[in-house]
Amino acid sequence: ALEESKRTTLAQLRQTILEILPEADQGISYGVPAFKIRGKTIAGFAAFKNHLSYLPHSGSVFPQLQDELKGYATSSGALRFGIDEPLPVPLVEKLIAVRLQQAFPA
């Protein structure tokens, strides 16, 4: 089971994602919570021993948001953030907007 601080921060992130994507199907992808739109995974998250991760399910989201992500540790597939430091809502909105644009080009 997750420690309370991790659970609280991830519950907040889940709520934020659902406010941005109320139509999302919630499920599990690669063993962690994921949010899908029309069958495509748009966002997810995971808990680790010393940090939490936001998962965009695309390696090409972060390069488009380099300025916004300054100060965060990233790999191609994960944005790490502190256990007691929830991601700001405007950042989550941008991450999801970029991923939606990729998944469903106009």
Backbone as XML, in Angstrom:
<?xml version="1.0"?>
<chain id="A" units="angstrom">
  <residue number="1" name="ALA">
    <atom name="N" x="0.844" y="-1.204" z="0.000"/>
    <atom name="CA" x="0.000" y="0.000" z="0.000"/>
    <atom name="C" x="0.875" y="1.249" z="0.000"/>
  </residue>
  <residue number="2" name="LEU">
    <atom name="N" x="0.351" y="2.288" z="-0.600"/>
    <atom name="CA" x="1.092" y="3.550" z="-0.670"/>
    <atom name="C" x="1.023" y="4.293" z="0.646"/>
  </residue>
  <residue number="3" name="GLU">
    <atom name="N" x="2.117" y="5.004" z="0.954"/>
    <atom name="CA" x="2.097" y="5.876" z="2.125"/>
    <atom name="C" x="1.084" y="6.993" z="1.887"/>
  </residue>
  <residue number="4" name="GLU">
    <atom name="N" x="0.574" y="7.545" z="2.972"/>
    <atom name="CA" x="-0.478" y="8.564" z="2.900"/>
    <atom name="C" x="-0.080" y="9.754" z="2.039"/>
  </residue>
  <residue number="5" name="SER">
    <atom name="N" x="1.157" y="10.248" z="2.188"/>
    <atom name="CA" x="1.570" y="11.435" z="1.424"/>
    <atom name="C" x="1.559" y="11.146" z="-0.079"/>
  </residue>
  <residue number="6" name="LYS">
    <atom name="N" x="2.010" y="9.969" z="-0.476"/>
    <atom name="CA" x="1.994" y="9.607" z="-1.901"/>
    <atom name="C" x="0.557" y="9.462" z="-2.389"/>
  </residue>
  <residue number="7" name="ARG">
    <atom name="N" x="-0.256" y="8.800" z="-1.571"/>
    <atom name="CA" x="-1.647" y="8.573" z="-1.954"/>
    <atom name="C" x="-2.377" y="9.907" z="-2.134"/>
  </residue>
  <residue number="8" name="THR">
    <atom name="N" x="-2.155" y="10.838" z="-1.213"/>
    <atom name="CA" x="-2.815" y="12.147" z="-1.277"/>
    <atom name="C" x="-2.405" y="12.909" z="-2.529"/>
  </residue>
  <residue number="9" name="THR">
    <atom name="N" x="-1.105" y="12.949" z="-2.808"/>
    <atom name="CA" x="-0.614" y="13.692" z="-3.975"/>
    <atom name="C" x="-1.105" y="13.058" z="-5.270"/>
  </residue>
  <residue number="10" name="LEU">
    <atom name="N" x="-1.085" y="11.737" z="-5.356"/>
    <atom name="CA" x="-1.552" y="11.073" z="-6.576"/>
    <atom name="C" x="-3.073" y="11.179" z="-6.725"/>
  </residue>
  <residue number="11" name="ALA">
    <atom name="N" x="-3.805" y="11.188" z="-5.621"/>
    <atom name="CA" x="-5.261" y="11.368" z="-5.700"/>
    <atom name="C" x="-5.576" y="12.753" z="-6.262"/>
  </residue>
  <residue number="12" name="GLN">
    <atom name="N" x="-4.773" y="13.734" z="-5.859"/>
    <atom name="CA" x="-4.930" y="15.096" z="-6.373"/>
    <atom name="C" x="-4.665" y="15.122" z="-7.880"/>
  </residue>
  <residue number="13" name="LEU">
    <atom name="N" x="-3.589" y="14.447" z="-8.315"/>
    <atom name="CA" x="-3.251" y="14.401" z="-9.737"/>
    <atom name="C" x="-4.359" y="13.690" z="-10.521"/>
  </residue>
  <residue number="14" name="ARG">
    <atom name="N" x="-4.857" y="12.604" z="-9.989"/>
    <atom name="CA" x="-5.945" y="11.866" z="-10.651"/>
    <atom name="C" x="-7.161" y="12.770" z="-10.827"/>
  </residue>
  <residue number="15" name="GLN">
    <atom name="N" x="-7.503" y="13.512" z="-9.786"/>
    <atom name="CA" x="-8.646" y="14.423" z="-9.847"/>
    <atom name="C" x="-8.420" y="15.499" z="-10.909"/>
  </residue>
  <residue number="16" name="THR">
    <atom name="N" x="-7.207" y="16.038" z="-10.960"/>
    <atom name="CA" x="-6.871" y="17.061" z="-11.962"/>
    <atom name="C" x="-7.029" y="16.495" z="-13.370"/>
  </residue>
  <residue number="17" name="ILE">
    <atom name="N" x="-6.484" y="15.298" z="-13.594"/>
    <atom name="CA" x="-6.579" y="14.671" z="-14.920"/>
    <atom name="C" x="-8.047" y="14.470" z="-15.295"/>
  </residue>
  <residue number="18" name="LEU">
    <atom name="N" x="-8.858" y="14.011" z="-14.349"/>
    <atom name="CA" x="-10.273" y="13.763" z="-14.644"/>
    <atom name="C" x="-11.051" y="15.058" z="-14.868"/>
  </residue>
  <residue number="19" name="GLU">
    <atom name="N" x="-10.618" y="16.148" z="-14.240"/>
    <atom name="CA" x="-11.267" y="17.438" z="-14.500"/>
    <atom name="C" x="-10.949" y="17.911" z="-15.918"/>
  </residue>
  <residue number="20" name="ILE">
    <atom name="N" x="-9.726" y="17.619" z="-16.384"/>
    <atom name="CA" x="-9.315" y="18.016" z="-17.735"/>
    <atom name="C" x="-9.904" y="17.058" z="-18.773"/>
  </residue>
  <residue number="21" name="LEU">
    <atom name="N" x="-9.970" y="15.784" z="-18.428"/>
    <atom name="CA" x="-10.455" y="14.734" z="-19.341"/>
    <atom name="C" x="-11.631" y="13.984" z="-18.713"/>
  </residue>
  <residue number="22" name="PRO">
    <atom name="N" x="-12.773" y="14.648" z="-18.514"/>
    <atom name="CA" x="-13.879" y="13.961" z="-17.829"/>
    <atom name="C" x="-14.373" y="12.721" z="-18.573"/>
  </residue>
  <residue number="23" name="GLU">
    <atom name="N" x="-14.125" y="12.671" z="-19.885"/>
    <atom name="CA" x="-14.596" y="11.530" z="-20.683"/>
    <atom name="C" x="-13.598" y="10.374" z="-20.710"/>
  </residue>
  <residue number="24" name="ALA">
    <atom name="N" x="-12.475" y="10.514" z="-20.019"/>
    <atom name="CA" x="-11.421" y="9.491" z="-20.077"/>
    <atom name="C" x="-11.875" y="8.171" z="-19.462"/>
  </residue>
  <residue number="25" name="ASP">
    <atom name="N" x="-11.431" y="7.087" z="-20.098"/>
    <atom name="CA" x="-11.584" y="5.759" z="-19.518"/>
    <atom name="C" x="-10.377" y="5.531" z="-18.631"/>
  </residue>
  <residue number="26" name="GLN">
    <atom name="N" x="-10.621" y="5.133" z="-17.385"/>
    <atom name="CA" x="-9.517" y="4.841" z="-16.479"/>
    <atom name="C" x="-9.198" y="3.359" z="-16.550"/>
  </residue>
  <residue number="27" name="GLY">
    <atom name="N" x="-7.920" y="3.061" z="-16.556"/>
    <atom name="CA" x="-7.508" y="1.670" z="-16.605"/>
    <atom name="C" x="-6.070" y="1.539" z="-16.157"/>
  </residue>
  <residue number="28" name="ILE">
    <atom name="N" x="-5.470" y="0.425" z="-16.522"/>
    <atom name="CA" x="-4.077" y="0.166" z="-16.176"/>
    <atom name="C" x="-3.317" y="-0.038" z="-17.481"/>
  </residue>
  <residue number="29" name="SER">
    <atom name="N" x="-2.180" y="0.627" z="-17.598"/>
    <atom name="CA" x="-1.303" y="0.450" z="-18.751"/>
    <atom name="C" x="0.109" y="0.292" z="-18.219"/>
  </residue>
  <residue number="30" name="TYR">
    <atom name="N" x="0.795" y="-0.745" z="-18.639"/>
    <atom name="CA" x="2.138" y="-1.040" z="-18.122"/>
    <atom name="C" x="2.140" y="-1.123" z="-16.594"/>
  </residue>
  <residue number="31" name="GLY">
    <atom name="N" x="1.055" y="-1.607" z="-16.023"/>
    <atom name="CA" x="1.004" y="-1.837" z="-14.586"/>
    <atom name="C" x="0.709" y="-0.625" z="-13.726"/>
  </residue>
  <residue number="32" name="VAL">
    <atom name="N" x="0.407" y="0.519" z="-14.338"/>
    <atom name="CA" x="0.124" y="1.727" z="-13.560"/>
    <atom name="C" x="-1.166" y="2.388" z="-14.055"/>
  </residue>
  <residue number="33" name="PRO">
    <atom name="N" x="-1.782" y="3.247" z="-13.224"/>
    <atom name="CA" x="-3.011" y="3.922" z="-13.645"/>
    <atom name="C" x="-2.813" y="4.717" z="-14.929"/>
  </residue>
  <residue number="34" name="ALA">
    <atom name="N" x="-3.804" y="4.618" z="-15.809"/>
    <atom name="CA" x="-3.729" y="5.309" z="-17.099"/>
    <atom name="C" x="-5.110" y="5.836" z="-17.466"/>
  </residue>
  <residue number="35" name="PHE">
    <atom name="N" x="-5.107" y="6.876" z="-18.290"/>
    <atom name="CA" x="-6.334" y="7.536" z="-18.718"/>
    <atom name="C" x="-6.359" y="7.525" z="-20.235"/>
  </residue>
  <residue number="36" name="LYS">
    <atom name="N" x="-7.417" y="6.934" z="-20.803"/>
    <atom name="CA" x="-7.492" y="6.760" z="-22.257"/>
    <atom name="C" x="-8.656" y="7.539" z="-22.849"/>
  </residue>
  <residue number="37" name="ILE">
    <atom name="N" x="-8.423" y="8.044" z="-24.038"/>
    <atom name="CA" x="-9.457" y="8.696" z="-24.832"/>
    <atom name="C" x="-9.520" y="7.934" z="-26.156"/>
  </residue>
  <residue number="38" name="ARG">
    <atom name="N" x="-10.706" y="7.464" z="-26.516"/>
    <atom name="CA" x="-10.894" y="6.710" z="-27.766"/>
    <atom name="C" x="-9.787" y="5.663" z="-27.975"/>
  </residue>
  <residue number="39" name="GLY">
    <atom name="N" x="-9.451" y="4.952" z="-26.904"/>
    <atom name="CA" x="-8.496" y="3.859" z="-27.002"/>
    <atom name="C" x="-7.032" y="4.247" z="-26.924"/>
  </residue>
  <residue number="40" name="LYS">
    <atom name="N" x="-6.732" y="5.541" z="-26.910"/>
    <atom name="CA" x="-5.329" y="5.974" z="-26.838"/>
    <atom name="C" x="-5.012" y="6.484" z="-25.437"/>
  </residue>
  <residue number="41" name="THR">
    <atom name="N" x="-3.909" y="5.979" z="-24.871"/>
    <atom name="CA" x="-3.518" y="6.422" z="-23.537"/>
    <atom name="C" x="-2.950" y="7.830" z="-23.623"/>
  </residue>
  <residue number="42" name="ILE">
    <atom name="N" x="-3.505" y="8.733" z="-22.818"/>
    <atom name="CA" x="-3.152" y="10.148" z="-22.865"/>
    <atom name="C" x="-2.308" y="10.549" z="-21.662"/>
  </residue>
  <residue number="43" name="ALA">
    <atom name="N" x="-2.536" y="9.922" z="-20.521"/>
    <atom name="CA" x="-1.818" y="10.299" z="-19.303"/>
    <atom name="C" x="-1.818" y="9.133" z="-18.333"/>
  </residue>
  <residue number="44" name="GLY">
    <atom name="N" x="-0.857" y="9.169" z="-17.425"/>
    <atom name="CA" x="-0.799" y="8.168" z="-16.370"/>
    <atom name="C" x="0.130" y="8.648" z="-15.280"/>
  </residue>
  <residue number="45" name="PHE">
    <atom name="N" x="0.234" y="7.846" z="-14.224"/>
    <atom name="CA" x="1.157" y="8.211" z="-13.149"/>
    <atom name="C" x="1.620" y="6.964" z="-12.425"/>
  </residue>
  <residue number="46" name="ALA">
    <atom name="N" x="2.684" y="7.125" z="-11.648"/>
    <atom name="CA" x="3.247" y="6.008" z="-10.904"/>
    <atom name="C" x="3.919" y="6.528" z="-9.644"/>
  </residue>
  <residue number="47" name="ALA">
    <atom name="N" x="4.019" y="5.658" z="-8.646"/>
    <atom name="CA" x="4.700" y="5.992" z="-7.397"/>
    <atom name="C" x="5.969" y="5.160" z="-7.283"/>
  </residue>
  <residue number="48" name="PHE">
    <atom name="N" x="7.025" y="5.795" z="-6.823"/>
    <atom name="CA" x="8.295" y="5.124" z="-6.578"/>
    <atom name="C" x="8.730" y="5.431" z="-5.151"/>
  </residue>
  <residue number="49" name="LYS">
    <atom name="N" x="9.832" y="4.839" z="-4.727"/>
    <atom name="CA" x="10.245" y="4.993" z="-3.336"/>
    <atom name="C" x="10.424" y="6.457" z="-2.946"/>
  </residue>
  <residue number="50" name="ASN">
    <atom name="N" x="11.144" y="7.225" z="-3.778"/>
    <atom name="CA" x="11.502" y="8.592" z="-3.395"/>
    <atom name="C" x="10.885" y="9.681" z="-4.254"/>
  </residue>
  <residue number="51" name="HIS">
    <atom name="N" x="10.037" y="9.308" z="-5.188"/>
    <atom name="CA" x="9.400" y="10.325" z="-6.032"/>
    <atom name="C" x="8.133" y="9.753" z="-6.660"/>
  </residue>
  <residue number="52" name="LEU">
    <atom name="N" x="7.400" y="10.631" z="-7.323"/>
    <atom name="CA" x="6.227" y="10.250" z="-8.101"/>
    <atom name="C" x="6.514" y="10.605" z="-9.550"/>
  </residue>
  <residue number="53" name="SER">
    <atom name="N" x="5.815" y="9.983" z="-10.475"/>
    <atom name="CA" x="6.030" y="10.280" z="-11.892"/>
    <atom name="C" x="4.708" y="10.517" z="-12.606"/>
  </residue>
  <residue number="54" name="TYR">
    <atom name="N" x="4.727" y="11.517" z="-13.490"/>
    <atom name="CA" x="3.645" y="11.740" z="-14.449"/>
    <atom name="C" x="4.109" y="11.086" z="-15.742"/>
  </residue>
  <residue number="55" name="LEU">
    <atom name="N" x="3.241" y="10.315" z="-16.377"/>
    <atom name="CA" x="3.605" y="9.563" z="-17.578"/>
    <atom name="C" x="2.752" y="10.023" z="-18.754"/>
  </residue>
  <residue number="56" name="PRO">
    <atom name="N" x="3.367" y="10.634" z="-19.770"/>
    <atom name="CA" x="2.593" y="11.124" z="-20.907"/>
    <atom name="C" x="2.277" y="10.055" z="-21.954"/>
  </residue>
  <residue number="57" name="HIS">
    <atom name="N" x="2.884" y="8.865" z="-21.814"/>
    <atom name="CA" x="2.694" y="7.782" z="-22.781"/>
    <atom name="C" x="3.061" y="8.209" z="-24.199"/>
  </residue>
  <residue number="58" name="SER">
    <atom name="N" x="4.077" y="9.042" z="-24.296"/>
    <atom name="CA" x="4.647" y="9.465" z="-25.580"/>
    <atom name="C" x="5.986" y="10.116" z="-25.285"/>
  </residue>
  <residue number="59" name="GLY">
    <atom name="N" x="7.001" y="9.763" z="-26.055"/>
    <atom name="CA" x="8.318" y="10.360" z="-25.865"/>
    <atom name="C" x="8.449" y="11.746" z="-26.458"/>
  </residue>
  <residue number="60" name="SER">
    <atom name="N" x="7.416" y="12.216" z="-27.147"/>
    <atom name="CA" x="7.557" y="13.509" z="-27.817"/>
    <atom name="C" x="6.746" y="14.631" z="-27.170"/>
  </residue>
  <residue number="61" name="VAL">
    <atom name="N" x="6.247" y="14.414" z="-25.955"/>
    <atom name="CA" x="5.515" y="15.472" z="-25.247"/>
    <atom name="C" x="6.487" y="16.461" z="-24.599"/>
  </residue>
  <residue number="62" name="PHE">
    <atom name="N" x="7.454" y="15.953" z="-23.832"/>
    <atom name="CA" x="8.341" y="16.835" z="-23.066"/>
    <atom name="C" x="9.156" y="17.797" z="-23.923"/>
  </residue>
  <residue number="63" name="PRO">
    <atom name="N" x="9.685" y="17.368" z="-25.095"/>
    <atom name="CA" x="10.461" y="18.317" z="-25.904"/>
    <atom name="C" x="9.669" y="19.569" z="-26.281"/>
  </residue>
  <residue number="64" name="GLN">
    <atom name="N" x="8.351" y="19.466" z="-26.350"/>
    <atom name="CA" x="7.531" y="20.628" z="-26.712"/>
    <atom name="C" x="7.271" y="21.556" z="-25.526"/>
  </residue>
  <residue number="65" name="LEU">
    <atom name="N" x="7.657" y="21.129" z="-24.331"/>
    <atom name="CA" x="7.367" y="21.917" z="-23.127"/>
    <atom name="C" x="8.628" y="22.157" z="-22.295"/>
  </residue>
  <residue number="66" name="GLN">
    <atom name="N" x="9.757" y="22.326" z="-22.971"/>
    <atom name="CA" x="11.021" y="22.438" z="-22.242"/>
    <atom name="C" x="11.031" y="23.575" z="-21.228"/>
  </residue>
  <residue number="67" name="ASP">
    <atom name="N" x="10.510" y="24.741" z="-21.595"/>
    <atom name="CA" x="10.508" y="25.870" z="-20.661"/>
    <atom name="C" x="9.659" y="25.563" z="-19.430"/>
  </residue>
  <residue number="68" name="GLU">
    <atom name="N" x="8.478" y="25.002" z="-19.656"/>
    <atom name="CA" x="7.565" y="24.702" z="-18.560"/>
    <atom name="C" x="8.125" y="23.629" z="-17.623"/>
  </residue>
  <residue number="69" name="LEU">
    <atom name="N" x="9.011" y="22.784" z="-18.144"/>
    <atom name="CA" x="9.523" y="21.657" z="-17.357"/>
    <atom name="C" x="10.858" y="21.946" z="-16.685"/>
  </residue>
  <residue number="70" name="LYS">
    <atom name="N" x="11.362" y="23.169" z="-16.828"/>
    <atom name="CA" x="12.618" y="23.522" z="-16.144"/>
    <atom name="C" x="12.443" y="23.277" z="-14.641"/>
  </residue>
  <residue number="71" name="GLY">
    <atom name="N" x="13.441" y="22.664" z="-14.039"/>
    <atom name="CA" x="13.361" y="22.389" z="-12.610"/>
    <atom name="C" x="12.815" y="21.008" z="-12.277"/>
  </residue>
  <residue number="72" name="TYR">
    <atom name="N" x="12.284" y="20.316" z="-13.275"/>
    <atom name="CA" x="11.807" y="18.948" z="-13.067"/>
    <atom name="C" x="12.781" y="17.974" z="-13.713"/>
  </residue>
  <residue number="73" name="ALA">
    <atom name="N" x="12.941" y="16.811" z="-13.100"/>
    <atom name="CA" x="13.738" y="15.748" z="-13.710"/>
    <atom name="C" x="12.832" y="14.982" z="-14.667"/>
  </residue>
  <residue number="74" name="THR">
    <atom name="N" x="13.311" y="14.787" z="-15.899"/>
    <atom name="CA" x="12.522" y="14.031" z="-16.865"/>
    <atom name="C" x="13.387" y="12.980" z="-17.543"/>
  </residue>
  <residue number="75" name="SER">
    <atom name="N" x="12.737" y="11.919" z="-17.984"/>
    <atom name="CA" x="13.327" y="10.978" z="-18.929"/>
    <atom name="C" x="12.406" y="11.081" z="-20.138"/>
  </residue>
  <residue number="76" name="SER">
    <atom name="N" x="12.617" y="10.278" z="-21.163"/>
    <atom name="CA" x="11.735" y="10.410" z="-22.331"/>
    <atom name="C" x="10.294" y="10.077" z="-21.979"/>
  </residue>
  <residue number="77" name="GLY">
    <atom name="N" x="10.084" y="9.225" z="-20.974"/>
    <atom name="CA" x="8.730" y="8.789" z="-20.686"/>
    <atom name="C" x="8.176" y="9.126" z="-19.322"/>
  </residue>
  <residue number="78" name="ALA">
    <atom name="N" x="8.922" y="9.894" z="-18.511"/>
    <atom name="CA" x="8.436" y="10.189" z="-17.157"/>
    <atom name="C" x="8.896" y="11.562" z="-16.688"/>
  </residue>
  <residue number="79" name="LEU">
    <atom name="N" x="8.008" y="12.237" z="-15.999"/>
    <atom name="CA" x="8.303" y="13.515" z="-15.356"/>
    <atom name="C" x="8.258" y="13.240" z="-13.859"/>
  </residue>
  <residue number="80" name="ARG">
    <atom name="N" x="9.410" y="13.364" z="-13.199"/>
    <atom name="CA" x="9.468" y="13.068" z="-11.767"/>
    <atom name="C" x="9.143" y="14.320" z="-10.952"/>
  </residue>
  <residue number="81" name="PHE">
    <atom name="N" x="8.385" y="14.119" z="-9.872"/>
    <atom name="CA" x="8.084" y="15.233" z="-8.977"/>
    <atom name="C" x="8.036" y="14.726" z="-7.542"/>
  </residue>
  <residue number="82" name="GLY">
    <atom name="N" x="8.171" y="15.657" z="-6.613"/>
    <atom name="CA" x="8.269" y="15.307" z="-5.200"/>
    <atom name="C" x="6.972" y="14.757" z="-4.628"/>
  </residue>
  <residue number="83" name="ILE">
    <atom name="N" x="7.129" y="13.922" z="-3.633"/>
    <atom name="CA" x="5.994" y="13.262" z="-2.998"/>
    <atom name="C" x="5.018" y="14.281" z="-2.413"/>
  </residue>
  <residue number="84" name="ASP">
    <atom name="N" x="5.548" y="15.373" z="-1.867"/>
    <atom name="CA" x="4.685" y="16.400" z="-1.269"/>
    <atom name="C" x="4.591" y="17.645" z="-2.141"/>
  </residue>
  <residue number="85" name="GLU">
    <atom name="N" x="4.891" y="17.506" z="-3.430"/>
    <atom name="CA" x="4.880" y="18.653" z="-4.341"/>
    <atom name="C" x="4.018" y="18.341" z="-5.561"/>
  </residue>
  <residue number="86" name="PRO">
    <atom name="N" x="2.708" y="18.462" z="-5.428"/>
    <atom name="CA" x="1.829" y="18.157" z="-6.565"/>
    <atom name="C" x="2.173" y="19.011" z="-7.783"/>
  </residue>
  <residue number="87" name="LEU">
    <atom name="N" x="1.975" y="18.449" z="-8.962"/>
    <atom name="CA" x="2.199" y="19.219" z="-10.189"/>
    <atom name="C" x="1.156" y="20.327" z="-10.281"/>
  </residue>
  <residue number="88" name="PRO">
    <atom name="N" x="1.567" y="21.527" z="-10.696"/>
    <atom name="CA" x="0.593" y="22.607" z="-10.860"/>
    <atom name="C" x="-0.433" y="22.250" z="-11.949"/>
  </residue>
  <residue number="89" name="VAL">
    <atom name="N" x="-1.681" y="22.597" z="-11.712"/>
    <atom name="CA" x="-2.757" y="22.287" z="-12.658"/>
    <atom name="C" x="-2.454" y="22.824" z="-14.060"/>
  </residue>
  <residue number="90" name="PRO">
    <atom name="N" x="-1.969" y="24.085" z="-14.216"/>
    <atom name="CA" x="-1.691" y="24.574" z="-15.577"/>
    <atom name="C" x="-0.656" y="23.719" z="-16.320"/>
  </residue>
  <residue number="91" name="LEU">
    <atom name="N" x="0.295" y="23.140" z="-15.589"/>
    <atom name="CA" x="1.294" y="22.275" z="-16.224"/>
    <atom name="C" x="0.634" y="20.979" z="-16.696"/>
  </residue>
  <residue number="92" name="VAL">
    <atom name="N" x="-0.197" y="20.393" z="-15.867"/>
    <atom name="CA" x="-0.896" y="19.162" z="-16.261"/>
    <atom name="C" x="-1.780" y="19.441" z="-17.480"/>
  </residue>
  <residue number="93" name="GLU">
    <atom name="N" x="-2.434" y="20.603" z="-17.494"/>
    <atom name="CA" x="-3.265" y="20.978" z="-18.650"/>
    <atom name="C" x="-2.430" y="21.031" z="-19.922"/>
  </residue>
  <residue number="94" name="LYS">
    <atom name="N" x="-1.233" y="21.616" z="-19.844"/>
    <atom name="CA" x="-0.360" y="21.714" z="-21.028"/>
    <atom name="C" x="0.128" y="20.338" z="-21.460"/>
  </residue>
  <residue number="95" name="LEU">
    <atom name="N" x="0.534" y="19.509" z="-20.492"/>
    <atom name="CA" x="1.001" y="18.158" z="-20.817"/>
    <atom name="C" x="-0.090" y="17.382" z="-21.554"/>
  </residue>
  <residue number="96" name="ILE">
    <atom name="N" x="-1.299" y="17.469" z="-21.062"/>
    <atom name="CA" x="-2.410" y="16.740" z="-21.682"/>
    <atom name="C" x="-2.753" y="17.336" z="-23.041"/>
  </residue>
  <residue number="97" name="ALA">
    <atom name="N" x="-2.725" y="18.661" z="-23.158"/>
    <atom name="CA" x="-3.042" y="19.303" z="-24.443"/>
    <atom name="C" x="-2.074" y="18.861" z="-25.534"/>
  </residue>
  <residue number="98" name="VAL">
    <atom name="N" x="-0.779" y="18.810" z="-25.205"/>
    <atom name="CA" x="0.223" y="18.381" z="-26.191"/>
    <atom name="C" x="-0.025" y="16.926" z="-26.580"/>
  </residue>
  <residue number="99" name="ARG">
    <atom name="N" x="-0.292" y="16.077" z="-25.608"/>
    <atom name="CA" x="-0.518" y="14.652" z="-25.890"/>
    <atom name="C" x="-1.783" y="14.452" z="-26.730"/>
  </residue>
  <residue number="100" name="LEU">
    <atom name="N" x="-2.839" y="15.201" z="-26.429"/>
    <atom name="CA" x="-4.071" y="15.090" z="-27.222"/>
    <atom name="C" x="-3.833" y="15.515" z="-28.665"/>
  </residue>
  <residue number="101" name="GLN">
    <atom name="N" x="-3.055" y="16.575" z="-28.844"/>
    <atom name="CA" x="-2.731" y="17.070" z="-30.186"/>
    <atom name="C" x="-1.999" y="15.988" z="-30.982"/>
  </residue>
  <residue number="102" name="GLN">
    <atom name="N" x="-1.090" y="15.276" z="-30.303"/>
    <atom name="CA" x="-0.343" y="14.201" z="-30.966"/>
    <atom name="C" x="-1.248" y="13.016" z="-31.280"/>
  </residue>
  <residue number="103" name="ALA">
    <atom name="N" x="-2.079" y="12.649" z="-30.321"/>
    <atom name="CA" x="-2.913" y="11.457" z="-30.480"/>
    <atom name="C" x="-4.008" y="11.667" z="-31.519"/>
  </residue>
  <residue number="104" name="PHE">
    <atom name="N" x="-4.503" y="12.902" z="-31.587"/>
    <atom name="CA" x="-5.619" y="13.206" z="-32.485"/>
    <atom name="C" x="-5.332" y="14.483" z="-33.269"/>
  </residue>
  <residue number="105" name="PRO">
    <atom name="N" x="-4.401" y="14.429" z="-34.237"/>
    <atom name="CA" x="-4.076" y="15.639" z="-35.007"/>
    <atom name="C" x="-5.326" y="16.156" z="-35.721"/>
  </residue>
  <residue number="106" name="ALA">
    <atom name="N" x="-5.444" y="17.466" z="-35.759"/>
    <atom name="CA" x="-6.642" y="18.072" z="-36.383"/>
    <atom name="C" x="-6.683" y="17.766" z="-37.873"/>
  </residue>
</chain>
